[in-house]
Amino acid sequence: QVRLVESVGGLVQAGGSLRLSCAASLPTYSTFAMGWFRHGPGKERGRVATIIWNEGHTYYADSVKGRFTISGDNAKRTVYLQMNSLKPEDTAVYYCAVARWARPSYRNPDNYDYWGQGTQVTVSS
């Protein structure tokens, strides 16, 4: 059974930092890319960041560039999301996702095969 286990989010003040982690119970060869999405109040689920393991490339939503960093260890099938300079608009449920194979785009949530249960991040002003 495939499981993606995310760390607990939390409540943080604006300007603060938080680190999320996600561990996938999948073979290494089944995790071509891992990413983070978020679903905020009144918004659609959107991609936050993606890491492509064999290339080492990372991609970010414009809204988080320079503030968030995705990293991880493919051998451990674990991905992290370091979130700095948090803003109230970052408030959302954050989801970890796995793409098993190469995709033409990693922005589309439909191109991911497995999902975590989601973890709430709330940023107070």
SULMO-V678793 format. One record per backbone hydrogen bond with DSSP energy under -0.5 kcal/mol. CO is the residue of the C=O (numbers start at 0). NH is the residue of the N-H. If there is no record, write none. Layout:
BEGIN
co: {CO CO}
nh: {NH NH}
END
This chain:
BEGIN
co: {2 2 3 3 4 9 11 12 14 15 17 19 20 21 22 23 26 27 31 32 33 34 35 35 36 37 38 39 45 47 48 49 50 50 51 51 56 58 60 60 61 63 63 66 68 70 72 72 73 76 77 78 79 80 80 81 81 82 85 86 87 91 91 92 93 94 95 96 97 97 97 98 98 106 107 108 113 118 119 120 121 121 123}
nh: {4 24 5 116 22 121 123 15 84 85 82 80 6 78 4 25 29 30 52 98 50 96 47 48 94 45 92 42 37 60 35 58 33 52 55 56 51 49 63 64 64 66 67 83 81 79 75 77 76 23 72 21 70 19 82 68 83 17 14 89 90 93 120 38 118 36 115 34 99 112 113 31 32 108 110 111 97 93 9 91 11 123 13}
END
